Amino acid sequence: MRTARAQNGFTLIELLIAIAVFVVMAAMAYGGLSSVISTRETVSAALDRSKTLQMSIWRMRGDIEQIVNRPIRDSFGDSQPALFGSPDIGLQFTRNGWRNPLGDIRSNLQRVAYRIDEDDNLVRAHWRVLDRAQDSAPVESVLFENVSNVEWRFLDSNREWQDRWPADASIGASLSGAPTPAGAGNYEPPLAVELRLTTPAWGDLRFLFMIPGAER
């Protein structure tokens, strides 16, 4: 009498159960991986914003804390103060310490300006020469995007804040190079410069920059 041979393998039901378990595990693994990728992208974006903020603060501090009392002549040949600023024109000044790694024949002084452009960005501009010609064009870079509010203030020798500088002069210049009716004069720099601005990424920001060498 013959005996039945044992059959090896999986039944259809067992295969279906195995596939279902694999699908559930794959879905769980994909959900976890997607969450990790999303978190990583969020962290990377936050780190990029933080890096941009730190670089912008470093750039402004390096500029403002090296202000020197050196007036210039603009592209119209008119004298401009070493530093002037107001709510409508922004801030413009002469700074020291312009690095020259290539050894070019030029001054180590640099004319710098901060203004709000037509896209509501806070822009830093600098010129390659101090006393400009009519074809002297600024080199610009964006520091903060979508600025909804910006305020400059200047601390005078009486420890009082002024919303324009020079505080006792009528400055009507623009950062594009239009002349100032008051002329350059002999205006000492303020003791400190304060900047307040508002952006969607950072909300309300306040920066205070001391000017070394200003009369205390």
C-alpha atoms as a printed R data frame, in Angstrom:
    type eleno elety resid chain resno      x       y       z
1   ATOM     1    CA   MET     A     1  0.000   0.000   0.000
2   ATOM     2    CA   ARG     A     2  1.304   3.364  -1.032
3   ATOM     3    CA   THR     A     3  1.710   6.207   1.474
4   ATOM     4    CA   ALA     A     4  0.926   9.836   0.551
5   ATOM     5    CA   ARG     A     5  4.010  11.989   0.145
6   ATOM     6    CA   ALA     A     6  4.162  15.129   2.292
7   ATOM     7    CA   GLN     A     7  3.657  18.364   0.344
8   ATOM     8    CA   ASN     A     8  6.057  21.275   1.090
9   ATOM     9    CA   GLY     A     9  5.245  24.986   0.449
10  ATOM    10    CA   PHE     A    10  2.765  27.745   1.397
11  ATOM    11    CA   THR     A    11 -0.915  27.773   0.929
12  ATOM    12    CA   LEU     A    12 -2.640  30.673  -0.828
13  ATOM    13    CA   ILE     A    13 -3.978  32.003   2.468
14  ATOM    14    CA   GLU     A    14 -0.489  32.018   3.982
15  ATOM    15    CA   LEU     A    15  0.867  33.955   1.000
16  ATOM    16    CA   LEU     A    16 -1.909  36.525   1.257
17  ATOM    17    CA   ILE     A    17 -1.247  36.997   4.969
18  ATOM    18    CA   ALA     A    18  2.499  37.386   4.339
19  ATOM    19    CA   ILE     A    19  1.872  39.982   1.604
20  ATOM    20    CA   ALA     A    20 -0.532  41.896   3.850
21  ATOM    21    CA   VAL     A    21  2.012  41.980   6.678
22  ATOM    22    CA   PHE     A    22  4.707  43.151   4.245
23  ATOM    23    CA   VAL     A    23  2.451  45.924   2.943
24  ATOM    24    CA   VAL     A    24  1.693  47.139   6.487
25  ATOM    25    CA   MET     A    25  5.363  47.090   7.475
26  ATOM    26    CA   ALA     A    26  6.363  48.907   4.263
27  ATOM    27    CA   ALA     A    27  3.716  51.573   4.856
28  ATOM    28    CA   MET     A    28  4.942  52.073   8.426
29  ATOM    29    CA   ALA     A    29  8.561  52.259   7.276
30  ATOM    30    CA   TYR     A    30  7.710  54.766   4.517
31  ATOM    31    CA   GLY     A    31  5.769  56.926   6.976
32  ATOM    32    CA   GLY     A    32  8.713  56.966   9.366
33  ATOM    33    CA   LEU     A    33 11.183  57.723   6.583
34  ATOM    34    CA   SER     A    34  8.974  60.507   5.228
35  ATOM    35    CA   SER     A    35  8.743  62.025   8.703
36  ATOM    36    CA   VAL     A    36 12.538  61.890   9.101
37  ATOM    37    CA   ILE     A    37 13.078  63.525   5.698
38  ATOM    38    CA   SER     A    38 10.515  66.242   6.440
39  ATOM    39    CA   THR     A    39 12.093  66.936   9.825
40  ATOM    40    CA   ARG     A    40 15.536  67.058   8.259
41  ATOM    41    CA   GLU     A    41 14.365  69.550   5.614
42  ATOM    42    CA   THR     A    42 12.752  71.721   8.291
43  ATOM    43    CA   VAL     A    43 15.911  71.688  10.415
44  ATOM    44    CA   SER     A    44 18.092  72.455   7.369
45  ATOM    45    CA   ALA     A    45 15.869  75.402   6.432
46  ATOM    46    CA   ALA     A    46 16.010  76.719  10.004
47  ATOM    47    CA   LEU     A    47 19.804  76.368  10.047
48  ATOM    48    CA   ASP     A    48 20.052  78.235   6.747
49  ATOM    49    CA   ARG     A    49 17.903  81.070   8.110
50  ATOM    50    CA   SER     A    50 19.976  81.188  11.282
51  ATOM    51    CA   LYS     A    51 23.196  81.266   9.251
52  ATOM    52    CA   THR     A    52 21.834  84.105   7.098
53  ATOM    53    CA   LEU     A    53 20.864  86.057  10.216
54  ATOM    54    CA   GLN     A    54 24.262  85.569  11.846
55  ATOM    55    CA   MET     A    55 26.120  86.532   8.667
56  ATOM    56    CA   SER     A    56 23.980  89.668   8.269
57  ATOM    57    CA   ILE     A    57 24.610  90.730  11.873
58  ATOM    58    CA   TRP     A    58 28.322  90.025  11.462
59  ATOM    59    CA   ARG     A    59 28.417  92.113   8.278
60  ATOM    60    CA   MET     A    60 26.596  95.078   9.850
61  ATOM    61    CA   ARG     A    61 28.712  94.978  13.004
62  ATOM    62    CA   GLY     A    62 31.900  94.846  10.954
63  ATOM    63    CA   ASP     A    63 30.749  97.914   9.014
64  ATOM    64    CA   ILE     A    64 29.259 100.135  11.696
65  ATOM    65    CA   GLU     A    65 31.844  99.457  14.397
66  ATOM    66    CA   GLN     A    66 34.591 100.646  12.028
67  ATOM    67    CA   ILE     A    67 33.018 103.981  11.085
68  ATOM    68    CA   VAL     A    68 35.556 106.783  10.596
69  ATOM    69    CA   ASN     A    69 35.061 110.540  10.260
70  ATOM    70    CA   ARG     A    70 35.938 110.839   6.586
71  ATOM    71    CA   PRO     A    71 33.484 112.845   4.405
72  ATOM    72    CA   ILE     A    72 33.276 112.053   0.694
73  ATOM    73    CA   ARG     A    73 32.195 113.602  -2.584
74  ATOM    74    CA   ASP     A    74 29.277 112.001  -4.366
75  ATOM    75    CA   SER     A    75 28.809 111.516  -8.107
76  ATOM    76    CA   PHE     A    76 27.634 115.149  -8.414
77  ATOM    77    CA   GLY     A    77 30.815 116.457  -6.794
78  ATOM    78    CA   ASP     A    78 28.973 117.555  -3.637
79  ATOM    79    CA   SER     A    79 30.328 116.916  -0.158
80  ATOM    80    CA   GLN     A    80 28.600 114.282   1.950
81  ATOM    81    CA   PRO     A    81 29.082 113.776   5.711
82  ATOM    82    CA   ALA     A    82 31.107 110.847   6.959
83  ATOM    83    CA   LEU     A    83 27.817 109.433   8.250
84  ATOM    84    CA   PHE     A    84 24.245 110.428   7.599
85  ATOM    85    CA   GLY     A    85 20.935 108.674   8.008
86  ATOM    86    CA   SER     A    86 17.207 109.189   8.361
87  ATOM    87    CA   PRO     A    87 14.008 107.124   8.183
88  ATOM    88    CA   ASP     A    88 13.467 107.874   4.489
89  ATOM    89    CA   ILE     A    89 16.997 107.387   3.128
90  ATOM    90    CA   GLY     A    90 18.490 104.697   5.364
91  ATOM    91    CA   LEU     A    91 22.121 104.886   6.447
92  ATOM    92    CA   GLN     A    92 25.345 105.796   4.631
93  ATOM    93    CA   PHE     A    93 28.852 106.116   6.082
94  ATOM    94    CA   THR     A    94 32.594 105.666   5.609
95  ATOM    95    CA   ARG     A    95 34.248 102.694   7.277
96  ATOM    96    CA   ASN     A    96 37.810 101.547   7.843
97  ATOM    97    CA   GLY     A    97 39.309  98.089   7.495
98  ATOM    98    CA   TRP     A    98 38.385  97.249   3.899
99  ATOM    99    CA   ARG     A    99 40.395  94.103   3.310
100 ATOM   100    CA   ASN     A   100 42.707  94.000   0.307
101 ATOM   101    CA   PRO     A   101 43.930  90.392  -0.106
102 ATOM   102    CA   LEU     A   102 44.921  90.959  -3.760
103 ATOM   103    CA   GLY     A   103 47.049  93.994  -2.939
104 ATOM   104    CA   ASP     A   104 45.166  96.360  -5.246
105 ATOM   105    CA   ILE     A   105 46.192 100.013  -5.315
106 ATOM   106    CA   ARG     A   106 43.277 101.476  -3.397
107 ATOM   107    CA   SER     A   107 42.300 102.890  -0.029
108 ATOM   108    CA   ASN     A   108 41.424 100.693   2.930
109 ATOM   109    CA   LEU     A   109 38.428 102.990   3.505
110 ATOM   110    CA   GLN     A   110 35.063 102.074   2.021
111 ATOM   111    CA   ARG     A   111 31.770 103.892   1.522
112 ATOM   112    CA   VAL     A   112 28.835 101.754   2.633
113 ATOM   113    CA   ALA     A   113 25.066 102.244   2.547
114 ATOM   114    CA   TYR     A   114 22.049 100.384   3.908
115 ATOM   115    CA   ARG     A   115 18.647 100.943   2.332
116 ATOM   116    CA   ILE     A   116 15.307  99.313   1.568
117 ATOM   117    CA   ASP     A   117 14.958  98.446  -2.120
118 ATOM   118    CA   GLU     A   118 11.821  98.283  -4.255
119 ATOM   119    CA   ASP     A   119 11.230  94.653  -3.187
120 ATOM   120    CA   ASP     A   120 11.250  95.550   0.536
121 ATOM   121    CA   ASN     A   121 14.656  93.963   1.098
122 ATOM   122    CA   LEU     A   122 17.305  95.460   3.354
123 ATOM   123    CA   VAL     A   123 20.239  95.932   0.989
124 ATOM   124    CA   ARG     A   124 23.902  96.611   1.718
125 ATOM   125    CA   ALA     A   125 25.697  98.646  -0.939
126 ATOM   126    CA   HIS     A   126 29.323  99.691  -1.208
127 ATOM   127    CA   TRP     A   127 31.342 101.668  -3.721
128 ATOM   128    CA   ARG     A   128 34.772 100.780  -5.014
129 ATOM   129    CA   VAL     A   129 35.950 104.380  -4.545
130 ATOM   130    CA   LEU     A   130 35.295 106.971  -1.839
131 ATOM   131    CA   ASP     A   131 34.966 110.112  -3.970
132 ATOM   132    CA   ARG     A   132 32.714 108.932  -6.744
133 ATOM   133    CA   ALA     A   133 32.445 109.766 -10.412
134 ATOM   134    CA   GLN     A   134 29.150 109.819 -12.314
135 ATOM   135    CA   ASP     A   135 29.696 106.268 -13.528
136 ATOM   136    CA   SER     A   136 30.511 104.871 -10.061
137 ATOM   137    CA   ALA     A   137 27.968 102.125  -9.502
138 ATOM   138    CA   PRO     A   138 27.366 100.484  -6.106
139 ATOM   139    CA   VAL     A   139 27.825  96.780  -5.460
140 ATOM   140    CA   GLU     A   140 24.707  95.491  -3.676
141 ATOM   141    CA   SER     A   141 23.778  92.425  -1.652
142 ATOM   142    CA   VAL     A   142 20.549  91.512   0.168
143 ATOM   143    CA   LEU     A   143 20.759  91.032   3.947
144 ATOM   144    CA   PHE     A   144 17.090  90.642   4.952
145 ATOM   145    CA   GLU     A   145 14.127  89.881   2.707
146 ATOM   146    CA   ASN     A   146 10.531  91.145   2.963
147 ATOM   147    CA   VAL     A   147 11.229  93.802   5.584
148 ATOM   148    CA   SER     A   148  7.943  95.353   6.679
149 ATOM   149    CA   ASN     A   149  9.389  97.966   9.027
150 ATOM   150    CA   VAL     A   150 12.824  99.513   9.519
151 ATOM   151    CA   GLU     A   151 13.981 102.204  11.945
152 ATOM   152    CA   TRP     A   152 17.421 103.744  12.407
153 ATOM   153    CA   ARG     A   153 18.304 105.656  15.583
154 ATOM   154    CA   PHE     A   154 21.468 107.452  16.647
155 ATOM   155    CA   LEU     A   155 22.751 108.092  20.176
156 ATOM   156    CA   ASP     A   156 24.161 111.608  20.562
157 ATOM   157    CA   SER     A   157 26.705 112.906  23.089
158 ATOM   158    CA   ASN     A   158 23.875 113.810  25.504
159 ATOM   159    CA   ARG     A   159 22.781 110.156  25.580
160 ATOM   160    CA   GLU     A   160 19.608 110.981  23.692
161 ATOM   161    CA   TRP     A   161 18.306 109.032  20.719
162 ATOM   162    CA   GLN     A   162 17.802 110.849  17.417
163 ATOM   163    CA   ASP     A   163 15.915 109.515  14.410
164 ATOM   164    CA   ARG     A   164 18.320 111.166  11.930
165 ATOM   165    CA   TRP     A   165 21.993 112.046  11.773
166 ATOM   166    CA   PRO     A   166 23.427 114.651  11.835
167 ATOM   167    CA   ALA     A   167 20.705 115.585  14.284
168 ATOM   168    CA   ASP     A   168 21.137 119.345  13.781
169 ATOM   169    CA   ALA     A   169 21.263 119.292   9.979
170 ATOM   170    CA   SER     A   170 18.672 118.896   7.271
171 ATOM   171    CA   ILE     A   171 19.755 115.859   5.300
172 ATOM   172    CA   GLY     A   172 17.837 115.385   2.104
173 ATOM   173    CA   ALA     A   173 20.099 112.965   0.285
174 ATOM   174    CA   SER     A   174 19.248 109.634  -1.174
175 ATOM   175    CA   LEU     A   175 21.474 106.579  -1.150
176 ATOM   176    CA   SER     A   176 21.593 106.682  -4.932
177 ATOM   177    CA   GLY     A   177 23.909 109.676  -4.752
178 ATOM   178    CA   ALA     A   178 21.698 112.787  -4.725
179 ATOM   179    CA   PRO     A   179 23.366 115.770  -2.972
180 ATOM   180    CA   THR     A   180 22.653 116.796   0.598
181 ATOM   181    CA   PRO     A   181 21.480 120.418   0.925
182 ATOM   182    CA   ALA     A   182 23.323 120.807   4.214
183 ATOM   183    CA   GLY     A   183 26.701 119.725   2.816
184 ATOM   184    CA   ALA     A   184 29.197 117.592   4.623
185 ATOM   185    CA   GLY     A   185 30.059 119.843   7.540
186 ATOM   186    CA   ASN     A   186 32.226 118.611  10.393
187 ATOM   187    CA   TYR     A   187 29.864 116.187  12.067
188 ATOM   188    CA   GLU     A   188 31.186 113.742  14.619
189 ATOM   189    CA   PRO     A   189 29.758 110.223  14.457
190 ATOM   190    CA   PRO     A   190 27.156 109.197  17.054
191 ATOM   191    CA   LEU     A   191 28.015 107.105  20.083
192 ATOM   192    CA   ALA     A   192 25.904 104.200  18.857
193 ATOM   193    CA   VAL     A   193 23.571 103.194  16.046
194 ATOM   194    CA   GLU     A   194 20.391 101.209  16.581
195 ATOM   195    CA   LEU     A   195 18.468  99.289  13.927
196 ATOM   196    CA   ARG     A   196 14.974  97.899  14.361
197 ATOM   197    CA   LEU     A   197 13.289  95.880  11.661
198 ATOM   198    CA   THR     A   198 10.507  93.349  11.171
199 ATOM   199    CA   THR     A   199 10.623  90.310   8.903
200 ATOM   200    CA   PRO     A   200  8.266  87.326   8.414
201 ATOM   201    CA   ALA     A   201 11.023  84.856   9.298
202 ATOM   202    CA   TRP     A   202 12.258  86.523  12.512
203 ATOM   203    CA   GLY     A   203  9.557  88.930  13.626
204 ATOM   204    CA   ASP     A   204 10.793  92.063  15.407
205 ATOM   205    CA   LEU     A   205 14.577  92.402  15.569
206 ATOM   206    CA   ARG     A   206 16.681  95.013  17.360
207 ATOM   207    CA   PHE     A   207 20.414  95.524  16.862
208 ATOM   208    CA   LEU     A   208 22.633  97.926  18.780
209 ATOM   209    CA   PHE     A   209 26.092  98.802  17.456
210 ATOM   210    CA   MET     A   210 28.623 100.827  19.414
211 ATOM   211    CA   ILE     A   211 31.059 103.038  17.512
212 ATOM   212    CA   PRO     A   212 34.576 102.751  18.960
213 ATOM   213    CA   GLY     A   213 36.429 106.058  19.220
214 ATOM   214    CA   ALA     A   214 33.269 108.187  19.330
215 ATOM   215    CA   GLU     A   215 33.311 110.819  22.067
216 ATOM   216    CA   ARG     A   216 31.999 109.361  25.317
